[in-house]
Amino acid sequence: MASKFSKETYLYWYELMQLIRQFELMAEEKYKMEGKIRGSFHSYVGQEAIAAGCITATKSEDSFITAYRDHGLAIAKGVSVNSCMAELYGKATGCAKGKGGSMHFFGKDVNFYGGHGIVGAQIGTGAGLAFAEQYRGTDNVALAFFGDGASRQGMLHETFNLAMLWKLPVFICENNNYAMGTSVHRTSNVIDIYKLADAYEMPADTIDGMSAEAVHEGVSRAVKRAREKGGPTLIEIKTYRYKGHSISDPQKYRTKDEVDEYRSKDPIEMVLHTILKNNFATKEEIEAIDKRIDVIVAESVKFAEESPWPDDSEILKDIYVDQNYPFIVD
């Protein structure tokens, strides 16, 4: 059976997802084994198909904004791998000048607006990005990503109400089954998060987040609707994180069998299977891609380790627009 997507698309998905995966695994090693990365760290491992499918379903002018599990989406949107690793290291060359760390990646030049640590805050800000595009008269959309835990926040409901009134797109829930360590089943009577849209008469969809193909198709439908008719869609993408909530999470709330079940649906392996089955690439060509990614990730570590720390004079910058704001200092 012929593939619905081109050879180029599958190879792009594979390379992007592998880059995200290997970046995360390397960063985790630098955190756990060497102590070179500190602070909060939320791994995107397992959720790579969402980043891949969303990128091919949108255009570069569209905005992405997300929560603190942001590394994968930042890299997918085009924030440089070097600046991402440097940010984890807290270096001045980081994408947030070394001041944000894991939770606050940023890349305005590629329309990636964070990286937000306050649960649900980015939902309202995402609507603001969409409003700005509407005000300018563009057909650009804003994808606001949030986790299943954030769907319990009041910000979501206030924003959904205005988004339907003002026709602002597009909301994406990355439902990985757990808000920190608490199952969706323990936090709400509404287990299928996409049904929250019903209260606002908002179009909604639920998608298999372990499939780059399904993500691309679902997001494409929502984006097409937004560009042609205006208005939001709530997309619940059902995915799974292989790692804990954060890097220090002992994960006692789920079983090894559960994790293994989802690992058997690994999105990278699924795409690789399709590539090989359709002769889109040989095993040798795949190995060449893997080696290229290893070099990129290794170079990002070298870049981060050789980069300077932020100067002390930077500590009060980038807080207020008014550079003469009377800061209170010791």
Buried (B, 14 or more C-beta within 10 A) or exposed (E): EEBEBEEEBBBBBBBBBBBBBBBBBBBBEBBEEEEBBEEEBBBBBBBBBBBBBBBBBBEEEBBBBBBBBBBBBBBBBBBBBBBBBBBBBBBBBBBBBBBBBBBBBBBEEBBBBBBBBEBBBBBBBBBBBBBBBBEEEEBBBBBBBBBBBBBBBEBBBEBBEBBBEBBBBBBBBBBBBBBEBBEBEEBBEBEEBBEBBEEBEBBBBBBBBBBBBBBBBBBBBBBEBBBEEBBBBBBBBBBBBBBBBBBEBEBEBBEEEEBEEBEEBBBBBBBBEBBEEBEBBEEEEBEEBBEEBBEBBEEBBEBBEEBEEBEEEEEEEEEEEEEEEEEEEE
